[in-house]
Amino acid sequence: MHIPPVPPLWQQLQATAKLLHRVRQGQSGTAAMDSVPAPLRPGVQALAFQAWRQMGRAAALRDRLVQRPPPPGVDAMLCLALALVWDRQQAVYEEFTLVNQAVEALKRVASSRAHAHFVNACLRRFLRERQQLIAATDADPQALWNHPRWWVQRMQREYPHDWQAVLLASNVPAPMTLRVNLRRGTVADYVLRLHEAGISGKAAQGAAIVLDQAVPVARLPGFAQGLVAVQDVAAQLAAPLLLQGLGRAPRILDACAAPGGKTAHLLELADAQVLAIDKDAQRLEKIRANLERLGLHAQVRQGDAAHPPAWWDGVPFDGILLDAPCTASGIVRRHPDVRWLRREEDIAQLAALQAQILQALWPLLRPGGRMVYCTCSLFQAEGQAQIEEFLRTHDEAVGLPAPGHLLPGAAGRGLYDNLGHDHDGFFYALLEKRLA
């Protein structure tokens, strides 16, 4: 079998710096990664993820090394190199090799060639003065926690007991967690199949299995045949939370459903009639593909959850699952670019959209029916505060016991229950509509 050669490091660094620059301009890391040539993508993703997890420190060091930042593309390369070399314990390349290759990457582009010497001088000065420069940036919370300063301050206010643990956990790569299709087998049986395939993992709550080490999905036994899906353990709470108390064959709306993980989980657990909607036509295809692989069926329709008249047939639902658009601040371990992509003002804008969708969907729920509102956000404006305001203005809505805010790395106690397993940040509320 022919194995393609590994692209040279300078080429990977060049592509990674472009990726970082696109995110700085407001493009998501996932979308920006699609433009990276396929042979470069694995290396670029690894370098970019490491850089985003160290970008707070890198930017602070850059500020110590230069009087003013160089042009954006050159600055992206300088910060990338600093992010990759500043911590010897996490470095994946020998430091002088990385410096030389970063400079080589700049020399290969006409627009940045003139700045190669400048970047070389900055990086070599850092190597000479490493300890002093690192010590000088330790007082900067953005450097210390590798999150934007406003993010750190918000976590300190909202979680005074847990903010440090949450920020530390948010900088650690997330585990790969599976959801066993219980229509096709048991968790215990699939753990044995994993062991036979040389993959180790532990059963968690419900249908979840947390792997000791991530593997390509092609290595998972029966993945193509629909025996298992990839889904974080916290995300797996949505379907069972909604289904409790709904009875047999409930009619359910899964709003903002793409890519379909929660849609599929509902169908794996109950003989439900599910309508899955999403406003993005391309993302709808992911729902259909996931359902087809898992051997499940739902009605999948393009629709804006904030405007039901365009897609609702007028028949009330027994249950509604609203996984609302949010900052995604709870999944920065899987998408480390998010912390640098988001701005603090995004929180209020998204909270307003969440309130609009809640208001639009609530009339679609029958009396006695239940709604699960969830977001993959750490921020209370998108979680507890959102639901408290909704309950204050809707006398017919009753809040039932639900997990509330789940925080990665936080000790398990009431609001900060950590499920006993490593998980993403999520918020869950369960609402019931009073009978008339």
N, C-alpha and C positions, 0 to 999 in steps of 0.2 A: 504494500500500500504506500502510495506517495504521500509524504508528509511535507506540507509547504514550509518553506524556511520562515523563521521568526523575523519580522521586520526589525531593522536596526533601531536602537534605542532613540537616536536623534529624531527618527521619523515618528516614533510613538509619542515623544515629547512634543513635537511640532503639532501633531493632531490633537493632543490633550490640551495644549495651550489654546488652540482655536476653540475647543469645546468649552473651556472655562470662560473664554471671552464671550461666547454666545449666551451662556447663562447670566453673565454680568449684564448683558443687554436685555435680559428678560425672557429668554427662551428656556423652557424646562430641560433638564438634563436628559430625560428620556427622549424628547423630540430632537434635541441636538445630537444625541448618539446615533440617531438614524442616518445622519449625514456622514458619519465616519465610515470609510471603506471597510468592508467586511474583514479583510486580513488583519487590519489594525484594531478592530473593535475590542477583542478580549483584553489586549494589553492596555489600550486607552481607557477602558472602563476601570480596570484595576488602579491605574495611575490617578485617574480623576477622582475616584472614590476616596483614595488615600489623601489626595490633595484637599478635597472639600472638608474632610474631617480634621484637617490641620490648617485651614485657611485663615482662621482668626490669628493664630500665632504668626503665620507667614506674612500677613498684611502688616502686623505690628513690627516685625523685623524689617520688612521693606521700608517702613516709615523711618526706622533708625538708620538705614543705610543710604537713603536718598533724600535730597532736599525737596524734590517734587517728583511724582511718579512719571516714568517715561511714557511714550505712546501706549494706548491700550493693549495692543497685541504683544508688545515687548514686556509690558507690566505683567501680563498674564503668564508669560514664560518665567519672569523673575520670581513671581509669587509661587508658581508651580514648583520651581527648583527649590525654593526655600522650604516649602511645605514638605518636600520629599527628603530633605537632608537635615533639617534642624534637630530631629530626635534620632539619635543613633540607634536606639533600641527598636525603632520601627522602620528603619531604612531598609529598602529592598535592593539598593545598589550601592556599591562603594562610592563614597562621596566625591572623590576627584573624577571618577568615571562619569557620574551624573552631571557634574559641572561642565566637563568637557563636551558632553553630548548635548546639553542645553545650549551651549555656545554654538556648537556645530549646527543645531537646528535653526538658530537665528541667522547664521551665515548663509544658509541655503535659501533664504527668502530675501529678495531684493529690497523690499520695504523695511526690513528690520536689520539688514546686514550692518548698517552703520552703527547700530547699538550693541553689537555683539561684544565689543571690547568693554563697554560700560557694564553690561551684565556680568561679564567675566570678572571684572574688578570688584563688583558688589559681592558676588558669591565667594570669591577668594578672601575678601575682607571678613565675611561672615565666618568662614572656616578658621581664620586666624583669631578672631575675637568672639568665638561662639559663646563661651560662658558668660562674658560680660553682657553681650547683647541679649541673651536669653534672660538673664537676671533683670535687665533693664525693662523687659516687657512683661515680667511676672505680675506686675501691679495692674495690668490692663485686663479687665474681666473678659474682653473679647478674645484676647490671646490665651488666657488661662483656661477658658471653657470652650473655645472654638465654636462659639455661637455669636450672632450679632449682639451688641451691647443691649439693645432694647429687649431682645429675647431673654437674655439673662435676667434683666431687671424685672420683667414681667413674671418669670418663673419664681423669683424671690418673693414677689408680692403675693402671688396666688398659691404658692406651696411653700410656706416658710420653713416647714420641717423637712421637706423632701427635695427641694430644688437641686441641691448638689448631686444627690443620687440619680435624679432623673437626667440631668445634663451629662453626667458621666456615662450612664447607660445609653444615652442617645448618640454617643460617639463610638459605640462598639457595634460591629457588624451584627445584624440580626440573625438568629438561627433559621434554618430551613424547616418549616413545619408543614406537615401533610394533613389532609382530611380524608379519611377512609370513606369510600362510598358504601354505606351500610346496607344498601340494596344488593350489593355484590359480594359482601364478606364482612368479617369482624376485624376489629383492631388487633386482637391477639393473633389471628391468622396472618395478618399482613406484617406484623412485627417479625414473625417467623420467616416470611418470604423475604423480607429485607435482610435478615441475618443470613439466609441461604445465598443471597446475592452479594454478600460481603459488605452490607451497609448496616451500621449500628444506629439505633434510635430507641427512644423510650415512649411508651404510651402516656399521653397527657389526659386532660379532661375530655369527656365526650368522645368524638371520633378522631381526636388529634394524636399525632405522633410527631415528636420533636427529634430531628436527626442530630447526631453528634457532630456531623460534618456535612456541609452542603454538597450535593452531587447534581450533575446534569439530569434533567427529567427523563431523558432517554434511558438512563440507568435504572430508573425506578420500575420494579416488576409490575407489569400490567398497566402502566400509565396510559399507553396508547389505547388500551381496551377499556379505559374508564374505571379502573379499580380504585384510583386515588387522584386527588387534586392537591395543589399547593395553596395553602391558606394559613395565615397567622392564627395562633390559638385564640387571641382576643377577638379577631374577626369571626371566629366560629361560634361566638355567643349569640349572634343576631338571630339566626333561624330558630333555635330552640326557645329563645326568650319570647319571640313572637308567637310561636305555635302553642305554647302552654295555655290551656283554657279555651282554645278556638274550636275544639271538636273535630269531627271527621270531615274530610274533603272541604276544607275552607276555601273561600274565594279570596285571593291575596293579590295585592298590588305591590310589586317591587319597583319603587321609584328610584331614578338615577342608578340603574341596575348594573351598568357595564363595570367590569368585564364579565360579570355573571357568576362570581363565586358564591354569593349569598343566594342568588336565584337557584342555583344547583343544589345548595345545601337544604333549602326549603323542600325541594322535590325529593331529595334523598330521605328526608325524615317523615314526610306526610304525603298522602294522596291528594295534594292540593291542586286547585286551578289557579295558576299563576299568570298574571299579566306583568311582563317585564318591560319597562319603558326607559329610554334614554334619549336625550336630544341630539346626540352625536351619532350619525349614521354609520360611520366607520367603526365606532366602538360597539355598536349593535352586532356587528359581524363576530366580534369576540364572544359575545353571549351565545350566539348560535353555534359557534365552533365548540365552545366548552360544553354546551348541552348535548351536542351530537356525540362528542367523545365519551361523555358519561352515560349515554343512552337514556337521556331525560327529555321531557317535552314541556315547553311553556309557550304561551303566546308572547311574541317579541314584537314590539312596535316602537317606531320613532315617535317621541313626544316630549314636550317640555313639562316637567312636573309642576312648574309654576302656572301653567295655563291648561288645566284639565279639559275645558270645553272642546279643544281641538282633537282629543283622543278618547275621552271617557264616554261610555255608552249609557250612562245614567243609572246603572245597577250598582248599589252600594257594595263595598268590600267588607268582608269579615275581619281582615287584617291588612295593615299597610306597613311596609318596611321602607323607611326613608333613611337611606345612607346619604346624607346631605353633602353637597359640595362644601369643602372646607380648606383650611390652610395646609392640611396634611402634616401638621407639626408633630403628630404622633408617630409618623413613619420615616423620620429622618435617618434612622439606621439603615433603612433599605434605599432611601433616596436622599443622600446627604447633601445634594445640591439645593434642596428645598429651603434650608435655613438661610442660604445666601440669595435665593430667588425671591423670597417673601419680603414684604415691607410691613411695618406695624399697622399702617393704615388699611392693609388688606383684611385685617381681622374684622373691623367694623363693617366693611363692604360685604364680606362673606356672611357675617352674622345677619345683616339686613336681608340678604338673599335667602338664607335659611328660614328666617321668620316669614318671608313671603311664601315660600314653598309649604311650610307648615300650615299657614293660613289657607292656602289653596287646596291642600289635600284633606284637611280635617273634615270638610263636609262630605267627602266621598266615603267616609267610614260609617257603617250602620251603628245605631244605638246598641250598646253592649259589645261592640267590636273593639279591637286593640291596635294600637300603633306603636312600633318601635322607631324611635328617633336615635340615630347614631352618627357620629363623626369620628374620623381618625385624627382628632385634634387634642392637644394638651390644654388649649386655652379655654378658660371658663366661659368667655363670651360666646363660644360656639357649643357649649355644653350645658353645665348646670345653670348659668345665668339665662341662657336662651329658654330653657324649659320652665324655670321659675316665672319668667315673664309670660310665657304662654299660658301656664296654669292660672296666673293672676287675672288674665283677660278672658278666660274661657271657663265659665262656671260648670259646664257640662263635662269637663275633662278631669279625670282622676289620675294622679300619679301612683303607679304601683311599684313594688320593690324591684329595683334594677341595679346593675353594677355601678352606675355613675361613672366617674372618671377613673380609668385604669392607667396607671403610670408605669412605664418601664423603669425597673431598678428600684421602685419604692417599696417600703416594707408593707406587708399586708395588714391593714387595719381599717375596716369599714370602707370609707370612701376610697382609700388607697389599696384596695385588695389587689394582690399581684397574681392571683390564680394558682400560685405554687409553681409556675413555669415562666420562662422568659417569654415576653410578649411585647407587642407594639403598644403605643399609646392610643386609647380609644375612650369614647364616652357613650354610655347607653342610658336611655330613658324609656320606660314602658308606660304608655298612656291608655286609659280605657274611657270610652264615651258612655256616660250615664244613660240608662234606659229612660225613655220619656215618662 
